[in-house]
Amino acid sequence: MGKKALITGMTGQDGSYLAEYLLDLGYEVHGLVRRVALEDPQRRFTRIEHLLDKVTLHAASLESYPSIFNVISRNEFDECYHLAAQSFVAESFADGFSTMNTNINGTHYMLAALRELQPKCRFYFAGSSEMFGKVREVPQKETTAFHPRSPYGISKVAGFDLTRNYREAYGMFCASGILFNHESPRRGYEFVTRKITSAAARIKAGQQNELRLGNLEARRDWGHARDYVRAMHLMLQQDSPDDFVVASGESHSVGDFCELAFAEAGLDYREYVVQDDRFYRPAEVELLIGDASKAKSVLGWAPHYNFEALIKEMVSKDIATAGDSFVTASA
Ligand code: GDD
């Protein structure tokens, strides 16, 4: 009998790749999705359209403990991957209250319901390199102190601490991945990488004239989401629960990303990129670079994509679909 997994946030980038990966491994895959998504499948299920006849979806909201309790009381799961969150850092500055409510309470509800109903179910929490924020050391690893710089980062530190505390207080198998930025052709248009690759494609197709961005000097450690979901799965296959940094170990600036992405489309980014104050953040995380040695040695994890391969795949996909269902390029 294959294992049974529950994924929250299955309609997102990571959830869709993880669902594919687990299905390939023979898992029975369930997703927890909002009722509004179930009622609007054409718009909300674009990333999992091809999986809809292979997965089971349950309606629940991260804001409602009873709805989560209800799903977990009706099904037994071996593993739970808690990926759902308000994940856009800039939005967390615009509405810190809802980011904190969803991200902290949502994680707490999941943990509490599992403890009550299925304490043997293994739990994965999607931690973030945003927890390092104003970094205390370079590169960042599992022992680096946190100094979050946004309501989003703060909510992830709280989720990380909750997860660790359920592990220590109740003996549950709870693990956190501290994932650095991970991208793909399925990335939302509000995030800088997809904003850049989709703009390069649209400019090449004559559908857009310029790209307005904020801080081009910020540095991130970018990997491919397809590689990172394998690490999530590995974390729940260990003998004991632990926390792991997942990163490429390379740091590039937003400007570097623009240069390569535009070059991939045969363009010079300096002719099109305009700096715009609207896209600067009140507090910035200037530099992220992760040390994934522990994930490599303990989990045996290694990425297949490098920075160039990631950009190449994103740009070519956006060039192939330039103009299709494009909604939020200005985000
Ligand atoms: N989104 C966006 N839009 N970012 C911009 C822009 C712009 O126009 N211009 C410059 N940036 C800079 C941001 O200031 C930030 O320094 C960097 O580009 C990356 O921004 P995002 O792509 O929005 O990602 P993020 O690093 O804030 O957060 C992502 O990675 C985290 C892991 O470290 C998200 O996926 C988080 O959910 C995730 O936890």
Residues whose N, C-alpha, C, O or C-beta is under 5 A from the ligand:
A	BS01	GDD	S87 F88 V89 S128 S129 E130 L179 F180 N181 E190 F191 V192 T193 R212 L213 G214 N215 L216 A218 V254 F279 V285 A331
